[in-house]
Amino acid sequence: MNRLRRLTTVALLVAGVLVIPATAGAHDPDDGGTHPPAGGGGPDLHSANMTLLKNLPKVDTATQSDLAFEGNYAYAGTFSGFRVIDISHPAAAQQVTFQPCNGGQGDVSVYNGLLFSSVDTPQSKPECDSVNTPATNPAAWEGVRIFDVRDPADIKHIASVRTDCGSHTHTLAPTGKGSLFVYVSSYAATTTSVGPHCQQFHGKISVIHVPLQNPANAQVVSTPPTTGVTVFDPARLEFANPALQPTTGCHDITVLTPSNLAAAACLSVGQIWDISDRAHPKVLRTLTTPQVQAWHSAQFTWDGKRVTFGDEAGGGVIARCRAEDPPTKGAVWTYDVTSGAELGHYKLPRFENGVCTMHNFNYVPDIDRDILVSSAYTGGTTVADLTDPANPVELGFYRAGDPILANTWSTYWHNGFIYANDINRGLDVFALDHPATVGAASLQRDNPQTQERLFP
């Protein structure tokens, strides 16, 4: 059942920030994973030009993860399955169905009615009614599940493709020739993840080929090594956890298909790849910035000239936006694609004492500015103008607190609205009133890690 925001007092407008006192409300517990409960009962804090239009609370206690869009639907991943949400009227968004399917972390992508879901927790079997099992079990399965979601009332699980070390995240890389490739990012960051199908240092990605006329025949066709990626030492995250171990691999990969380029955030470094041969990407450039603790995510500007990488400083479990934290820690960093030159960085321009770092983001398409929309865990959502990366300007923000404090995993711009999948709150839909985003393009399909068009 939807919980409606109830305003019981008059909102105060102070220095462009609306502070809306919260009403009492139940708090959804987290799933006990790596991201602790954010709590609640505090005020909504936001810029005057950003409005929360709709909240769809999570359907169970699992962590909510990534988002993808196609047609009138948003697909919201969770550690226990995925939600199909009708966004034909964003302010009245409604869940159409929830597909339970065990196995975190549930990152999702969609392509012509096919939905792909990442499974990074060893399972007893490939089907959705599996249970978690130790990685040492030789029969354990993890990788990518494929579903037919053309009829949300009749979702079909059509294939499961095992990949070594599972699929922490994945990225669709279409060719436009009747086939689709999937880049699977994974690594062995914990002692419990090591098993027959996952060795400690890993050091590769898995490439799945999906024949679109018969997607049930999807299979791994190559496992390119992560060339130039150094061993990632968990000590860089600045917290002690004996379960973590050094590893190599990539966290997120974003592709710009018209340019045959990919941006790979590979924990210890960032890279630009040539993906002209989809099954055999080649490293064009390796980026190193000493202040970055964990290269986590990436996004190209829509003209393809720049690329922005995110730093998940602290691993998403400790505060990195406090007054004592430097402005470089947990920021996003922008580079010139051709030269690799570092152009500037950005993070929240205000302090946040919760678990805060920049996380998943995208750029607003087809406008004359580079406007980034990003999640920041307990910092909520921020919108920033990075047209001059050395002098970024925040244009709007929203940190919800009523009745559950924000702990936002992914925030993306899509077709005139901002959508946030929040670990504890579920799906939030926002409106931003700012002239810089007027005239932005609408996309029929929008996987934030798969940029299928150029807007010069």
Secondary structure as the mmCIF struct_conf table of DSSP 4:
data_model
#
loop_
_struct_conf.conf_type_id
_struct_conf.id
_struct_conf.beg_label_comp_id
_struct_conf.beg_label_asym_id
_struct_conf.beg_label_seq_id
_struct_conf.end_label_comp_id
_struct_conf.end_label_asym_id
_struct_conf.end_label_seq_id
HELX_LH_PP_P HELX_LH_PP_P1 ASN A 2 ARG A 5
BEND BEND1 THR A 9 THR A 9
STRN STRN1 LEU A 12 VAL A 14
TURN_TY1_P TURN_TY1_P1 ALA A 15 GLY A 16
STRN STRN2 VAL A 17 ILE A 20
HELX_LH_PP_P HELX_LH_PP_P2 PRO A 21 ALA A 24
BEND BEND2 GLY A 32 HIS A 35
STRN STRN3 GLY A 40 GLY A 40
BEND BEND3 GLY A 42 GLY A 42
STRN STRN4 ASP A 44 SER A 47
TURN_TY1_P TURN_TY1_P2 ALA A 48 ASN A 49
STRN STRN5 MET A 50 LEU A 56
BEND BEND4 VAL A 59 ALA A 62
HELX_LH_PP_P HELX_LH_PP_P3 THR A 63 THR A 63
STRN STRN6 GLN A 64 GLU A 70
TURN_TY1_P TURN_TY1_P3 GLY A 71 ASN A 72
STRN STRN7 TYR A 73 THR A 78
TURN_TY1_P TURN_TY1_P4 PHE A 79 SER A 80
STRN STRN8 GLY A 81 ASP A 86
BEND BEND5 SER A 88 HIS A 89
HELX_RH_3T_P HELX_RH_3T_P1 PRO A 90 ALA A 92
STRN STRN9 GLN A 94 PRO A 100
BEND BEND6 GLY A 104 GLY A 104
STRN STRN10 GLN A 105 TYR A 111
TURN_TY1_P TURN_TY1_P5 ASN A 112 GLY A 113
STRN STRN11 LEU A 114 GLN A 123
BEND BEND7 SER A 124 GLU A 127
TURN_TY1_P TURN_TY1_P6 CYS A 128 ASP A 129
STRN STRN12 ASN A 132 ASN A 132
TURN_TY1_P TURN_TY1_P7 ALA A 135 THR A 136
TURN_TY1_P TURN_TY1_P8 PRO A 138 ALA A 139
STRN STRN13 TRP A 141 ASP A 148
BEND BEND8 ARG A 150 ASP A 151
TURN_TY1_P TURN_TY1_P9 PRO A 152 ALA A 153
BEND BEND9 ASP A 154 ASP A 154
STRN STRN14 LYS A 156 ARG A 162
TURN_TY1_P TURN_TY1_P10 ASP A 164 CYS A 165
BEND BEND10 HIS A 168 HIS A 168
STRN STRN15 THR A 169 PRO A 174
BEND BEND11 GLY A 176 GLY A 178
STRN STRN16 SER A 179 SER A 185
STRN STRN17 THR A 190 THR A 190
HELX_RH_3T_P HELX_RH_3T_P2 THR A 191 SER A 193
STRN STRN18 GLY A 195 GLY A 195
TURN_TY1_P TURN_TY1_P11 PRO A 196 HIS A 197
STRN STRN19 CYS A 198 CYS A 198
BEND BEND12 GLN A 200 PHE A 201
STRN STRN20 HIS A 202 HIS A 202
STRN STRN21 LYS A 204 LYS A 204
STRN STRN22 SER A 206 PRO A 211
TURN_TY1_P TURN_TY1_P12 LEU A 212 GLN A 213
HELX_RH_3T_P HELX_RH_3T_P3 PRO A 215 ASN A 217
STRN STRN23 GLN A 219 SER A 222
STRN STRN24 PRO A 225 PRO A 225
TURN_TY1_P TURN_TY1_P13 THR A 227 GLY A 228
HELX_LH_PP_P HELX_LH_PP_P4 VAL A 229 VAL A 231
STRN STRN25 PHE A 232 PHE A 232
HELX_LH_PP_P HELX_LH_PP_P5 ASP A 233 ASP A 233
HELX_RH_3T_P HELX_RH_3T_P4 PRO A 234 LEU A 237
BEND BEND13 GLU A 238 PHE A 239
TURN_TY1_P TURN_TY1_P14 PRO A 242 ALA A 243
STRN STRN26 LEU A 244 LEU A 244
STRN STRN27 THR A 247 THR A 248
BEND BEND14 HIS A 251 HIS A 251
STRN STRN28 ASP A 252 LEU A 256
HELX_RH_3T_P HELX_RH_3T_P5 THR A 257 SER A 259
TURN_TY1_P TURN_TY1_P15 ASN A 260 ASN A 260
STRN STRN29 LEU A 261 CYS A 266
STRN STRN30 LEU A 267 LEU A 267
TURN_TY1_P TURN_TY1_P16 SER A 268 SER A 268
STRN STRN31 VAL A 269 ASP A 274
BEND BEND15 SER A 276 ASP A 277
TURN_TY1_P TURN_TY1_P17 ARG A 278 ALA A 279
BEND BEND16 HIS A 280 HIS A 280
STRN STRN32 LYS A 282 LEU A 287
TURN_TY1_P TURN_TY1_P18 PRO A 290 GLN A 291
BEND BEND17 GLN A 293 GLN A 293
STRN STRN33 TRP A 295 PHE A 300
TURN_TY1_P TURN_TY1_P19 TRP A 302 ASP A 303
BEND BEND18 GLY A 304 LYS A 305
STRN STRN34 ARG A 306 ASP A 311
HELX_RH_3T_P HELX_RH_3T_P6 ALA A 313 GLY A 316
BEND BEND19 VAL A 317 ILE A 318
STRN STRN35 CYS A 321 CYS A 321
BEND BEND20 ARG A 322 ARG A 322
TURN_TY1_P TURN_TY1_P20 ALA A 323 GLU A 324
BEND BEND21 ASP A 325 ASP A 325
TURN_TY1_P TURN_TY1_P21 PRO A 327 GLY A 330
STRN STRN36 VAL A 332 ASP A 336
TURN_TY1_P TURN_TY1_P22 VAL A 337 SER A 339
STRN STRN37 GLU A 342 TYR A 346
BEND BEND22 PRO A 349 ARG A 350
STRN STRN38 GLU A 352 GLU A 352
BEND BEND23 GLY A 354 VAL A 355
STRN STRN39 ASN A 360 ASN A 360
STRN STRN40 PHE A 361 TYR A 363
HELX_LH_PP_P HELX_LH_PP_P6 VAL A 364 VAL A 364
BEND BEND24 PRO A 365 ARG A 369
STRN STRN41 ILE A 371 SER A 375
STRN STRN42 TYR A 377 TYR A 377
TURN_TY1_P TURN_TY1_P23 THR A 378 GLY A 379
STRN STRN43 THR A 381 ASP A 385
BEND BEND25 THR A 387 ASP A 388
TURN_TY1_P TURN_TY1_P24 PRO A 389 ALA A 390
BEND BEND26 ASN A 391 ASN A 391
STRN STRN44 VAL A 393 ARG A 399
BEND BEND27 ASP A 402 PRO A 403
STRN STRN45 ILE A 404 ILE A 404
STRN STRN46 THR A 408 HIS A 414
TURN_TY1_P TURN_TY1_P25 ASN A 415 GLY A 416
STRN STRN47 PHE A 417 ASP A 422
TURN_TY1_P TURN_TY1_P26 ILE A 423 ARG A 425
STRN STRN48 GLY A 426 LEU A 432
HELX_RH_3T_P HELX_RH_3T_P7 PRO A 435 THR A 437
TURN_TY1_P TURN_TY1_P27 VAL A 438 GLY A 439
HELX_LH_PP_P HELX_LH_PP_P7 ALA A 440 SER A 442
BEND BEND28 GLN A 444 GLN A 444
STRN STRN49 ARG A 445 ASP A 446
STRN STRN50 ASN A 447 ASN A 447
TURN_TY1_P TURN_TY1_P28 PRO A 448 GLN A 449
STRN STRN51 THR A 450 GLN A 451
#
